Amino acid sequence: MRYVVLTDPTGANRVYESGGVTFDKLARASATASDGAEWEVTEDALIGPGGQRLDRLPAHRAFWFGWQAAHPETRLLDD
């Protein structure tokens, strides 16, 4: 399963289904997909154009560098 992990400037993390969407940029209340589409970031889901929904997944917070060491194909984006 592919998923998206978003971390805002406060350090809060949220994990969402990816639905095959790749994101390139995160702002406070939105994320920009690689195709330029803007997605609204909510507690329950990412809401895309036309109402497409990527649900939030349950997650356990861990240090990103530990994850990346085990999964080197992980792509990190920063604001």
C-alpha positions in Angstrom: 0.0 0.0 0.0 1.3 3.5 -0.8 0.5 6.4 1.5 1.2 10.0 2.1 2.7 11.4 5.3 2.2 15.1 5.8 4.0 17.0 8.6 3.0 20.6 9.2 5.3 23.4 10.6 4.2 22.5 14.2 5.5 18.9 13.7 2.1 17.3 13.6 2.0 14.3 11.3 -0.9 12.8 9.4 -1.0 9.7 7.2 -3.4 9.4 4.3 -4.0 6.9 1.5 -2.2 7.9 -1.6 -4.7 6.8 -4.2 -1.8 6.9 -6.7 -1.4 10.6 -6.2 2.1 12.1 -5.8 2.4 15.3 -3.9 5.2 17.9 -4.4 4.3 20.7 -2.0 2.6 21.2 1.4 1.2 24.4 2.7 -0.7 24.9 6.0 -4.1 23.8 4.7 -3.4 22.4 1.2 -1.1 20.0 -0.6 -0.2 20.4 -4.3 -0.1 17.2 -6.4 2.5 16.7 -9.1 -0.1 17.4 -11.7 -0.7 20.9 -10.1 -4.0 20.0 -8.5 -4.7 21.5 -5.0 -5.9 19.2 -2.3 -7.4 20.4 1.0 -5.8 18.9 4.1 -8.3 18.0 6.8 -8.1 15.8 9.9 -10.2 13.0 8.2 -9.0 13.1 4.6 -7.3 14.9 1.7 -10.0 16.4 -0.4 -9.1 16.8 -4.1 -10.6 18.3 -7.2 -14.2 17.1 -7.8 -14.5 15.9 -4.3 -12.0 13.0 -4.6 -11.1 11.8 -1.1 -8.0 10.1 0.3 -8.9 8.9 3.8 -6.6 9.4 6.8 -5.0 6.2 8.1 -4.2 5.3 11.7 -0.5 5.7 12.4 2.2 5.6 15.0 4.8 8.4 15.0 8.4 7.4 14.5 11.6 9.2 13.5 11.6 9.8 9.8 15.3 8.9 9.4 14.7 5.5 10.9 11.9 4.9 8.4 14.0 6.1 5.5 16.9 3.9 6.5 14.7 0.9 6.2 12.8 2.2 3.1 15.4 4.2 1.1 12.9 4.7 -1.8 10.9 7.0 0.5 10.6 10.5 -0.9 10.9 13.4 1.5 9.5 16.9 0.8 10.0 19.9 2.9 8.1 23.2 3.1 
